[in-house]
Amino acid sequence: MLQDPIDRMTFPRLTLKAKLALCGGLAILVCMALLTGLLLRAMENDVRRSVALAHTALVDARANDLDERLHDVRNAVVQNALVLSGATQLPSLERLTEIFYAKPVLRGMFDSLFVIDATGRVVYDHPRLPGRIGLNVADRDYFRDMLRTGQAVVSSPVRSKASGDPVIVITAPIRSAEGRIIGALTGSINLMGKNFLGELRTQKIGEGGYFAIAAKGQKPVVVVHPRAERMLSPVSPRSANPTMWKALEGFEGTVEGPNSAGLASIFSYKSLQSVPWVLVAVYPAAEAYASLERTEQEMKLLAAALTLVGVAVFFGVTGRLLQPLTALRRGMERNASQPEEMAPVAVRGSPEIASVMQAYNAFLAMRDEYQQALRQSEERTRAILTHAPDAFISIDPSGHVVEWNRQAELTFGWSRAEALGQSVASLIIPPTHRAAHEAGLQVFRGSGEGSVINQRIEVPALCRDGRIIPVEMSIASVATEQGWAANAFLHDISARRRAQEQLQASEQRLRLIADNLPVLVSYIDHEHRFQFANETFREWVGVDPKAIIGKHAVEAIGGRLYEERRPYYEQALRGERVEFETSRETRERIWHLRSIYIPDVLPDGRVAGFYGLSVDVSGSKEIEQHLRHLARFDTLTGLPNRRYLEEKLEESMARARRLRAPMALLFLDVDHFKQINDRLGHAVGDDVLKQFGARLKTCVRETDTVARLAGDEFVIVLENLRKTAEAELVAEKVANAMQVPIDAGDGELVVSTSIGIALYQGETMTSSALLAKADAALYEVKRAGRAHYGLAKDV
């Protein structure tokens, strides 16, 4: 009978071992891929969140600094415009030169200073440039807006008529005594210059990041940009840079996306409070996540290597598991060829295989029952040790190897056959540790005890190729007839050590950056305990940053500072961003700190703690105090000016009403002062005013107030008078004091004064009315011939 052709055909078939190895390899590959993907995703999310937080904190701090500086320069222009106010017309060019020469702080704030008259013509400039005086700026928007609103104006960026450079201009009105605008004080800041806006162009974020500023409005323009050609140009279209337009419409925060050139970048936006501008920080995403990409590649390579190792191990394990079938086949072949020496086959493997073996070995079971049980026990133990994930080494009392599993071969490079019978010291103990090993072995051999017995410790181990690797080792003692032996499990922890070292290196880099920032940087957890503090704490607060880690804030910074900041701690731990200022006085100086607390919000919404950033703003505070002094005191005589007098007079009248104690207001001027100026010059006139004011202070009590209103007009406020006649006594004393000649230039000059006196005894009256009453009395004295004093008449 002919066979079917199909029956005669042979097809290659996979063995059971190959099938099991293939399935196991696929399972390992899938598990490693899922695990690696999850780890990479979690790591990427953490890195992106950390980068976003750091970028947001950076742009917030820079925006706050810009707001402070813009606020300072605007106030400087406003305060100095007030100093120039009060006259009927603008001072002469020479007088303006003298005034601004005495103001180095103001000049240092601006690249150019101008005084403009009411028609828009420049009458003074600093620094002096040919052709700038007389230049008309009446067509400039900032000048028209100042005239229209009567308020100080910060301009949009414009090109300077004199230099052609992009600038911003801050303009404040100069008013006459009647409140009419007679001119303007203008300061310009060159956006290309060496100032806080110009220097912003050159500031880098990392290697390729930068700062830029855009002005809001119907047609937004670029104010500051590293590329000079972009400055004063329109903002890129919405289609090219949609996030920039969102920021111009009010969005604040950090986003990722392509820039106008298509390069993936990180953008952080913050609107300035003092001007309608948006600060943007741009950081290339490739640079920000370079370390992340390297780590991802390393993890993928490691996962691939582990997968290959796992497949190889699984293939070996599968072979071992299928050995019972092979042993059964060989035993049956041997017994078939040598029936006189028939030996039973060891029963191992699955129940199905075992049942076949048991049927085959039934007639041999009684003869070798005990020997077979012992052999099975030894084989099971060997199988467990062979496939253990850790290296297993067993040594006899003399220190020689009696067991060496598969993982020991992989870890140390010696095969089992090579290792058995060898001294364990010569195989895996580094030469520098062998003396200590031999000493410990001598003690162990007799007692079974030692410092490393029943302990899990980390020790260095020697490999066949000469490498020293760190291993985690646990040793158990075993009593034998020859003495104490030892069983040791060893696990290679090189990968774990490398990961720890990389983490420590990353933390060290972050610590180095934080320690060199001129900012107090800290992290406080939900229990008010410090978990991080940079080195600046030592310099500013006098606290060792390492010593306060883990300590409660009350213990770390003291009870007084803690109680002062505790409300802000609790506010930040409720998930609110907190910003505040505090002052602290030390032996050397007064510290003014601006602090920002940023909550650390976990994905589930809980607040784990907060990041603290504190910046020293003492310099700007000192400038602010100096400007406040300039706004309240006359620069020529050092006496309080009109603004200070108005505040003082209101307070004095309120005290007079409350205490029912009379007070008086003396209104004085220098007789024929215009003639002195015209005949002897303004310098002599200034000397007369300074000496006149100084003599007035000698005629009154320390509790009385002497102020200069404007020009040669002075005022004296007398409080707590026992009788109204005391005001006339003071007026008489002032008149007599002026009879002493005044040093004027190269000679002496006798001047007189006219004085108007207005009494106040608690009646209903405003401070302006009382001042006008004294002014009317002065006018009557001057009309009667000057050089005398007179009381105001009650209406």
FIFILO-832160 format. One line per field, with one value per residue (C-alpha): residue in one letter; x, z, y. Coordinates in steps of 0.02 Angstrom, whole numbers, padded with zeros to 5 digits. Last residue first. Example, Ala and Ser with C-alpha at 12.3 -4.5 7.8 and 13.67 -1.06 7.14 Angstrom:
2
residu	s;a
east	00684;00615
up	00357;00390
north	-00053;-00225
***
This chain:
795
residu	v;d;k;a;l;g;y;h;a;r;g;a;r;k;v;e;y;l;a;a;d;a;k;a;l;l;a;s;s;t;m;t;e;g;q;y;l;a;i;g;i;s;t;s;v;v;l;e;g;d;g;a;d;i;p;v;q;m;a;n;a;v;k;e;a;v;l;e;a;e;a;t;k;r;l;n;e;l;v;i;v;f;e;d;g;a;l;r;a;v;t;d;t;e;r;v;c;t;k;l;r;a;g;f;q;k;l;v;d;d;g;v;a;h;g;l;r;d;n;i;q;k;f;h;d;v;d;l;f;l;l;a;m;p;a;r;l;r;r;a;r;a;m;s;e;e;l;k;e;e;l;y;r;r;n;p;l;g;t;l;t;d;f;r;a;l;h;r;l;h;q;e;i;e;k;s;g;s;v;d;v;s;l;g;y;f;g;a;v;r;g;d;p;l;v;d;p;i;y;i;s;r;l;h;w;i;r;e;r;t;e;r;s;t;e;f;e;v;r;e;g;r;l;a;q;e;y;y;p;r;r;e;e;y;l;r;g;g;i;a;e;v;a;h;k;g;i;i;a;k;p;d;v;g;v;w;e;r;f;t;e;n;a;f;q;f;r;h;e;h;d;i;y;s;v;l;v;p;l;n;d;a;i;l;r;l;r;q;e;s;a;q;l;q;e;q;a;r;r;r;a;s;i;d;h;l;f;a;n;a;a;w;g;q;e;t;a;v;s;a;i;s;m;e;v;p;i;i;r;g;d;r;c;l;a;p;v;e;i;r;q;n;i;v;s;g;e;g;s;g;r;f;v;q;l;g;a;e;h;a;a;r;h;t;p;p;i;i;l;s;a;v;s;q;g;l;a;e;a;r;s;w;g;f;t;l;e;a;q;r;n;w;e;v;v;h;g;s;p;d;i;s;i;f;a;d;p;a;h;t;l;i;a;r;t;r;e;e;s;q;r;l;a;q;q;y;e;d;r;m;a;l;f;a;n;y;a;q;m;v;s;a;i;e;p;s;g;r;v;a;v;p;a;m;e;e;p;q;s;a;n;r;e;m;g;r;r;l;a;t;l;p;q;l;l;r;g;t;v;g;f;f;v;a;v;g;v;l;t;l;a;a;a;l;l;k;m;e;q;e;t;r;e;l;s;a;y;a;e;a;a;p;y;v;a;v;l;v;w;p;v;s;q;l;s;k;y;s;f;i;s;a;l;g;a;s;n;p;g;e;v;t;g;e;f;g;e;l;a;k;w;m;t;p;n;a;s;r;p;s;v;p;s;l;m;r;e;a;r;p;h;v;v;v;v;p;k;q;g;k;a;a;i;a;f;y;g;g;e;g;i;k;q;t;r;l;e;g;l;f;n;k;g;m;l;n;i;s;g;t;l;a;g;i;i;r;g;e;a;s;r;i;p;a;t;i;v;i;v;p;d;g;s;a;k;s;r;v;p;s;s;v;v;a;q;g;t;r;l;m;d;r;f;y;d;r;d;a;v;n;l;g;i;r;g;p;l;r;p;h;d;y;v;v;r;g;t;a;d;i;v;f;l;s;d;f;m;g;r;l;v;p;k;a;y;f;i;e;t;l;r;e;l;s;p;l;q;t;a;g;s;l;v;l;a;n;q;v;v;a;n;r;v;d;h;l;r;e;d;l;d;n;a;r;a;d;v;l;a;t;h;a;l;a;v;s;r;r;v;d;n;e;m;a;r;l;l;l;g;t;l;l;a;m;c;v;l;i;a;l;g;g;c;l;a;l;k;a;k;l;t;l;r;p;f;t;m;r;d;i;p;d;q;l;m
east	-00651;-00522;-00371;-00203;-00070;00074;00263;00395;00530;00400;00320;00134;00100;00226;00139;-00033;00032;00104;-00067;-00147;-00017;-00058;-00242;-00201;-00102;-00248;-00368;-00257;-00246;-00435;-00539;-00667;-00601;-00471;-00372;-00272;-00175;-00112;00046;00118;00304;00409;00596;00753;00921;01092;01229;01411;01552;01638;01487;01354;01395;01238;01236;01151;00983;00899;00902;00802;00660;00658;00650;00508;00412;00444;00378;00227;00187;00204;00063;-00058;-00039;00024;00068;00070;00125;00218;00224;00350;00334;00458;00440;00602;00574;00453;00372;00522;00483;00519;00428;00419;00464;00649;00600;00613;00734;00884;00783;00748;00932;00966;00828;00900;01075;01015;00908;01050;01171;01047;01031;01219;01223;01074;01164;01212;01100;00958;00955;00966;00834;00719;00744;00678;00618;00646;00482;00386;00219;00204;00071;00012;-00051;-00173;-00194;-00364;-00275;-00384;-00408;-00224;-00174;-00281;-00206;-00030;-00069;-00141;00008;00133;00057;00048;00223;00297;00225;00279;00461;00544;00710;00875;00905;00940;00870;00702;00636;00486;00516;00704;00674;00558;00690;00819;00699;00664;00850;00879;00735;00807;00972;00890;00796;00880;00785;00697;00638;00542;00477;00323;00264;00176;00015;-00117;-00203;-00184;-00044;00055;00058;00224;00165;00272;00324;00399;00501;00559;00693;00746;00901;00957;01144;01301;01237;01081;00907;00775;00642;00504;00419;00281;00233;00127;00065;-00085;-00098;-00160;00021;00067;-00060;00001;00182;00129;00040;00196;00316;00318;00294;00446;00554;00519;00535;00704;00764;00794;00704;00542;00561;00557;00718;00741;00882;00935;01117;01154;01106;01221;01131;01206;01052;01131;01296;01247;01074;01158;01223;01055;00918;00820;00704;00661;00515;00349;00252;00189;00367;00485;00599;00729;00818;00884;00942;01112;01126;01288;01218;01070;01182;01299;01150;01077;01243;01263;01087;01130;01294;01203;01075;01212;01305;01146;01111;01291;01278;01116;01197;01349;01241;01298;01209;01300;01224;01344;01344;01477;01562;01599;01703;01755;01597;01490;01398;01330;01352;01247;01319;01230;01317;01275;01408;01516;01627;01817;01869;02020;01949;01907;01804;01854;01722;01697;01580;01401;01321;01169;01212;01189;01379;01479;01555;01595;01531;01544;01656;01814;01814;01740;01889;02014;01902;01900;02090;02096;01970;02062;02222;02128;02053;02186;02206;02021;01923;01835;01938;02097;02000;01874;02015;01986;01905;01763;01795;01857;01717;01587;01649;01740;01678;01628;01445;01397;01482;01410;01238;01261;01299;01465;01468;01615;01733;01881;01890;01961;01795;01708;01641;01471;01445;01276;01267;01095;00945;00937;00923;01069;01032;00854;00908;01048;00926;00808;00952;01010;00835;00812;00977;00928;00759;00843;00966;00824;00716;00854;00799;00611;00583;00663;00504;00404;00538;00448;00278;00357;00446;00284;00194;00336;00323;00137;00159;00289;00475;00578;00587;00768;00788;00809;00961;00971;01142;01092;00977;01122;01065;00883;00935;01046;00911;00780;00900;00941;00757;00712;00861;00808;00631;00697;00812;00664;00670;00856;00835;00696;00808;00944;00822;00752;00928;00963;00796;00828;01003;00935;00796;00921;01027;00875;00819;00995;00997;00825;00880;01036;00934;00809;00950;01026;00856;00826;00999;00959;00786;00816;00939;00820;00675;00760;00728;00628;00585;00445;00408;00242;00219;00077;00184;00201;00121;00225;00139;00232;00259;00366;00403;00492;00553;00532;00610;00486;00564;00421;00442;00375;00285;00298;00203;00243;00128;00031;-00110;-00178;-00212;-00027;00009;-00116;-00031;00138;00059;-00002;00173;00173;-00017;-00033;00085;00259;00262;00289;00466;00527;00672;00685;00838;00935;00925;00931;00755;00680;00526;00446;00285;00100;-00019;-00184;-00090;00032;00220;00335;00487;00622;00733;00853;00889;01028;01165;01073;00958;01064;01062;01121;00954;00914;01069;00977;00829;00930;01053;01205;01123;01026;00855;00914;00820;00751;00710;00591;00548;00403;00351;00242;00090;-00024;-00047;-00053;00124;00181;00186;00318;00235;00315;00389;00466;00536;00577;00716;00763;00917;00905;01027;00941;00764;00764;00666;00512;00463;00292;00301;00292;00184;00174;00006;-00078;-00184;-00185;-00017;00068;-00018;00042;00221;00217;00140;00282;00231;00277;00454;00541;00732;00792;00928;00974;01082;01248;01227;01239;01220;01103;00980;00898;00776;00697;00547;00377;00276;00257;00445;00547;00679;00780;00879;00972;01040;00939;00960;01136;01073;00949;01082;01205;01082;01185;01232;01045;01011;01164;01128;00947;01005;01119;00981;00861;00726;00552;00418;00299;00386;00309;00374;00557;00555;00391;00475;00611;00481;00394;00556;00621;00451;00456;00635;00588;00428;00524;00655;00530;00428;00588;00636;00461;00471;00641;00578;00422;00525;00642;00504;00409;00566;00604;00426;00420;00589;00531;00366;00457;00582;00446;00340;00491;00537;00360;00352;00525;00478;00313;00397;00537;00411;00302;00451;00527;00363;00337;00516;00508;00344;00416;00570;00463;00358;00513;00603;00449;00432;00618;00618;00461;00550;00495;00442;00525;00406;00433;00336;00297;00124;00084;00135;00005;00091;00068;00000
up	02997;03135;03096;03075;03195;03130;03115;03062;02931;02795;02759;02797;02636;02692;02861;02779;02662;02809;02895;02735;02729;02911;02867;02710;02817;02939;02794;02719;02888;02896;03023;03158;03313;03423;03479;03323;03305;03137;03136;02981;02983;02876;02875;02871;02787;02828;02708;02736;02611;02482;02453;02581;02765;02854;02965;03137;03127;03078;03257;03314;03193;03247;03432;03398;03307;03454;03576;03463;03471;03661;03666;03631;03806;03876;03700;03672;03489;03379;03191;03096;02907;02776;02606;02516;02367;02419;02579;02694;02863;03048;03173;03361;03482;03480;03536;03425;03386;03342;03206;03123;03119;03015;02893;02863;02845;02709;02622;02621;02551;02411;02369;02362;02234;02143;02102;02195;02114;02043;02185;02320;02229;02227;02415;02453;02627;02665;02698;02850;02894;03081;03135;03315;03444;03588;03704;03713;03724;03589;03484;03494;03457;03298;03245;03268;03168;03021;03027;03025;02870;02774;02833;02767;02594;02598;02639;02805;02827;02753;02685;02501;02481;02565;02658;02629;02454;02479;02639;02546;02410;02541;02620;02449;02411;02577;02541;02369;02449;02588;02465;02522;02440;02533;02443;02539;02461;02542;02626;02580;02527;02483;02314;02260;02139;02283;02309;02365;02412;02359;02498;02439;02553;02532;02661;02733;02842;02957;02979;03074;03248;03179;03141;03052;02930;02847;02677;02612;02474;02498;02368;02443;02462;02642;02691;02620;02734;02884;02853;02824;02993;03072;03008;03155;03281;03205;03207;03392;03441;03362;03188;03203;03365;03319;03141;03201;03168;03032;02949;03067;03092;02907;02873;03012;03067;03069;02983;02830;02806;02879;02800;02631;02636;02581;02690;02660;02763;02895;03005;03010;03022;02842;02778;02762;02610;02608;02496;02568;02415;02356;02262;02290;02409;02292;02143;02246;02326;02153;02095;02256;02235;02059;02119;02262;02140;02023;02170;02230;02054;02041;02210;02160;02000;02096;02227;02187;02309;02420;02517;02635;02716;02849;02927;03112;03160;03082;03138;03069;03147;03023;03039;02938;02834;02750;02618;02515;02382;02320;02171;02156;01979;01953;01809;01927;02039;02212;02342;02442;02593;02635;02786;02830;02997;03059;03076;03029;03200;03232;03310;03265;03416;03357;03170;03194;03292;03163;03021;03094;03091;02913;02853;02936;02847;02683;02677;02578;02460;02409;02465;02317;02254;02359;02520;02475;02474;02328;02345;02227;02133;01965;01948;01998;01867;01922;01853;02018;01990;01852;01936;02105;02021;01963;02136;02226;02363;02456;02451;02570;02731;02843;02933;02766;02651;02567;02436;02366;02242;02247;02131;02184;02036;02082;02267;02245;02123;02240;02386;02281;02224;02401;02459;02312;02349;02530;02482;02353;02481;02601;02474;02376;02385;02415;02265;02131;02074;02067;01969;01799;01875;01986;01836;01737;01886;01910;01730;01748;01921;01852;01879;01984;02027;02019;01901;01976;01936;01829;01838;01763;01636;01559;01386;01436;01605;01519;01391;01530;01632;01482;01443;01624;01645;01493;01558;01729;01648;01587;01735;01711;01529;01574;01704;01573;01452;01593;01636;01454;01437;01599;01543;01378;01468;01592;01447;01362;01525;01551;01374;01403;01570;01492;01352;01477;01584;01434;01386;01563;01568;01409;01473;01499;01353;01229;01300;01254;01392;01362;01505;01466;01555;01504;01504;01551;01680;01872;01901;01776;01695;01713;01578;01579;01413;01394;01217;01065;00916;00778;00738;00820;00975;00991;01150;01336;01465;01625;01712;01687;01561;01553;01370;01332;01407;01288;01145;01195;01206;01025;00949;00760;00735;00852;00744;00815;00926;00826;00818;00950;00988;00867;00777;00941;00967;01154;01169;01269;01224;01088;01025;01056;00933;01024;01188;01294;01292;01269;01375;01341;01447;01380;01368;01263;01388;01555;01566;01500;01545;01400;01360;01545;01552;01450;01569;01732;01655;01543;01384;01240;01319;01352;01504;01490;01629;01605;01718;01648;01621;01681;01730;01830;02015;02078;02150;01977;01926;01858;01780;01782;01633;01626;01453;01382;01255;01088;01016;00882;00980;00988;00933;01046;00976;01075;01203;01281;01402;01592;01635;01792;01809;01739;01633;01468;01489;01539;01397;01271;01335;01332;01158;01082;00968;01094;01095;01032;01031;01103;01205;01112;00980;01053;01193;01378;01490;01556;01471;01507;01413;01299;01209;01235;01246;01436;01461;01459;01586;01528;01608;01508;01544;01704;01883;01904;01877;02020;02139;02086;02136;02178;01994;01960;02056;01996;01812;01838;01908;01759;01637;01723;01841;01767;01795;01928;02059;02164;02074;02050;02210;02153;01990;02097;02188;02028;01937;02085;02108;01928;01950;02108;02037;01882;01996;02107;01960;01877;02037;02053;01872;01901;02056;01965;01811;01917;02025;01868;01792;01952;01964;01779;01789;01943;01860;01702;01802;01905;01752;01659;01806;01818;01631;01629;01774;01692;01524;01604;01700;01546;01434;01569;01592;01403;01375;01525;01460;01284;01353;01457;01306;01197;01333;01361;01175;01152;01297;01230;01062;00912;00761;00590;00466;00382;00226;00209;00284;00159;00014;00072;00086;-00050;00000
north	06925;06920;07028;06946;07010;07115;07109;07234;07262;07307;07481;07471;07373;07243;07226;07211;07075;06979;06982;06914;06774;06730;06715;06613;06490;06475;06447;06314;06226;06220;06316;06279;06366;06285;06436;06482;06644;06710;06816;06902;06941;07056;07026;07130;07107;07178;07121;07085;07072;06962;06850;06887;06860;06918;07073;07060;07151;06987;06924;07076;07038;06855;06901;07024;06887;06769;06900;06927;06740;06744;06872;06731;06662;06497;06443;06254;06261;06387;06346;06456;06485;06544;06631;06682;06565;06429;06365;06350;06274;06309;06197;06219;06078;06127;06302;06455;06596;06488;06400;06569;06607;06449;06493;06668;06595;06474;06607;06735;06606;06565;06751;06765;06622;06698;06859;07018;07150;07045;06919;07053;07155;07005;06985;07160;07107;06924;06831;06776;06690;06654;06527;06528;06402;06409;06258;06173;06004;05921;06078;06124;05944;05943;06111;06041;05882;05981;06100;05957;05874;06039;06085;05923;05958;06140;06098;06054;06144;06083;06259;06221;06044;06085;05933;05818;05747;05733;05633;05513;05495;05447;05322;05242;05232;05145;05024;04984;04933;04832;04720;04557;04413;04271;04112;03977;03816;03741;03583;03421;03508;03378;03393;03211;03257;03337;03525;03601;03777;03927;04048;04213;04327;04506;04545;04712;04694;04836;04844;04790;04751;04670;04739;04635;04694;04593;04592;04478;04357;04201;04075;03986;03796;03793;03756;03927;04014;03915;03964;04147;04150;04070;04203;04325;04184;04096;04252;04278;04095;04064;04015;03827;03787;03877;03810;03629;03536;03405;03502;03644;03591;03574;03755;03821;03980;04157;04228;04310;04217;04047;04050;04085;03905;03835;03762;03601;03490;03620;03568;03662;03498;03518;03523;03672;03692;03830;03954;04119;04215;04276;04108;04012;03882;03847;03807;03698;03607;03571;03501;03399;03328;03271;03194;03106;03035;02976;02897;02809;02743;02682;02597;02510;02447;02384;02294;02115;01999;01874;01729;01640;01469;01437;01288;01260;01110;00943;00853;00995;01145;01272;01462;01585;01727;01876;01981;02136;02154;02300;02257;02252;02207;02093;01990;01844;01958;02021;02072;02233;02222;02276;02193;02087;02005;01826;01807;01963;02002;01819;01660;01476;01453;01362;01395;01569;01637;01573;01635;01811;01818;01748;01876;02021;01968;01945;02120;02214;02067;02075;01918;01831;01684;01676;01703;01567;01441;01322;01150;01192;01355;01291;01162;01291;01413;01571;01738;01819;01863;01742;01593;01641;01649;01470;01403;01370;01237;01158;01308;01302;01403;01267;01244;01206;01341;01365;01499;01556;01701;01779;01751;01567;01448;01336;01347;01283;01147;01091;01079;00975;00864;00833;00787;00670;00583;00557;00483;00369;00302;00264;00172;00085;-00097;-00071;00044;-00067;-00160;00002;00096;00100;00136;00270;00345;00357;00433;00559;00616;00653;00729;00852;00833;00715;00529;00471;00323;00151;00045;-00111;-00191;-00359;-00275;-00181;-00117;-00091;-00021;00106;00156;00173;00278;00388;00423;00456;00571;00671;00686;00736;00867;00969;01088;01114;01159;01279;01360;01386;01465;01571;01630;01675;01764;01858;01909;01972;02066;02139;02203;02280;02361;02431;02501;02579;02649;02726;02804;02875;02945;03033;03104;03167;03248;03344;03395;03581;03594;03512;03613;03776;03904;04063;04182;04306;04470;04549;04737;04855;04948;04943;04772;04672;04523;04356;04225;04067;03982;03814;03780;03668;03759;03804;03973;04069;03962;03785;03730;03711;03812;03907;04032;04193;04225;04403;04446;04479;04308;04228;04319;04248;04075;04087;04116;04088;04092;04241;04342;04382;04538;04698;04771;04894;04774;04626;04696;04703;04515;04480;04555;04698;04802;04693;04770;04745;04830;04847;04854;04756;04784;04635;04591;04461;04346;04214;04029;03949;03905;03905;04055;04197;04381;04488;04570;04599;04711;04842;04842;04854;04976;04963;05028;04951;04987;05164;05230;05407;05528;05674;05821;05920;06099;06241;06138;06253;06208;06388;06373;06320;06140;06021;05869;05695;05600;05427;05382;05213;05199;05120;05204;05340;05449;05621;05583;05429;05283;05235;05103;05141;05284;05288;05439;05547;05632;05790;05675;05770;05858;05694;05600;05732;05717;05526;05525;05627;05769;05903;05836;05994;06000;06166;06085;05924;06007;05955;05827;05871;05721;05779;05894;06061;06174;06041;06118;06034;06195;06182;06176;06016;05968;05820;05678;05544;05368;05364;05303;05374;05550;05530;05464;05599;05737;05893;05917;05911;06071;06163;06125;06176;06342;06371;06325;06445;06384;06347;06478;06538;06434;06294;06141;06092;05986;05909;05856;05777;05672;05618;05573;05472;05389;05328;05266;05169;05093;05036;04958;04872;04807;04741;04648;04574;04517;04434;04343;04283;04231;04124;04048;03997;03919;03821;03758;03711;03620;03523;03475;03420;03317;03232;03194;03123;03011;02943;02909;02829;02715;02665;02631;02530;02424;02395;02351;02239;02147;02124;02061;01944;01869;01850;01763;01645;01598;01567;01469;01359;01326;01289;01166;01079;01056;01155;01053;01040;00961;00792;00735;00549;00566;00705;00596;00467;00300;00169;00000
***
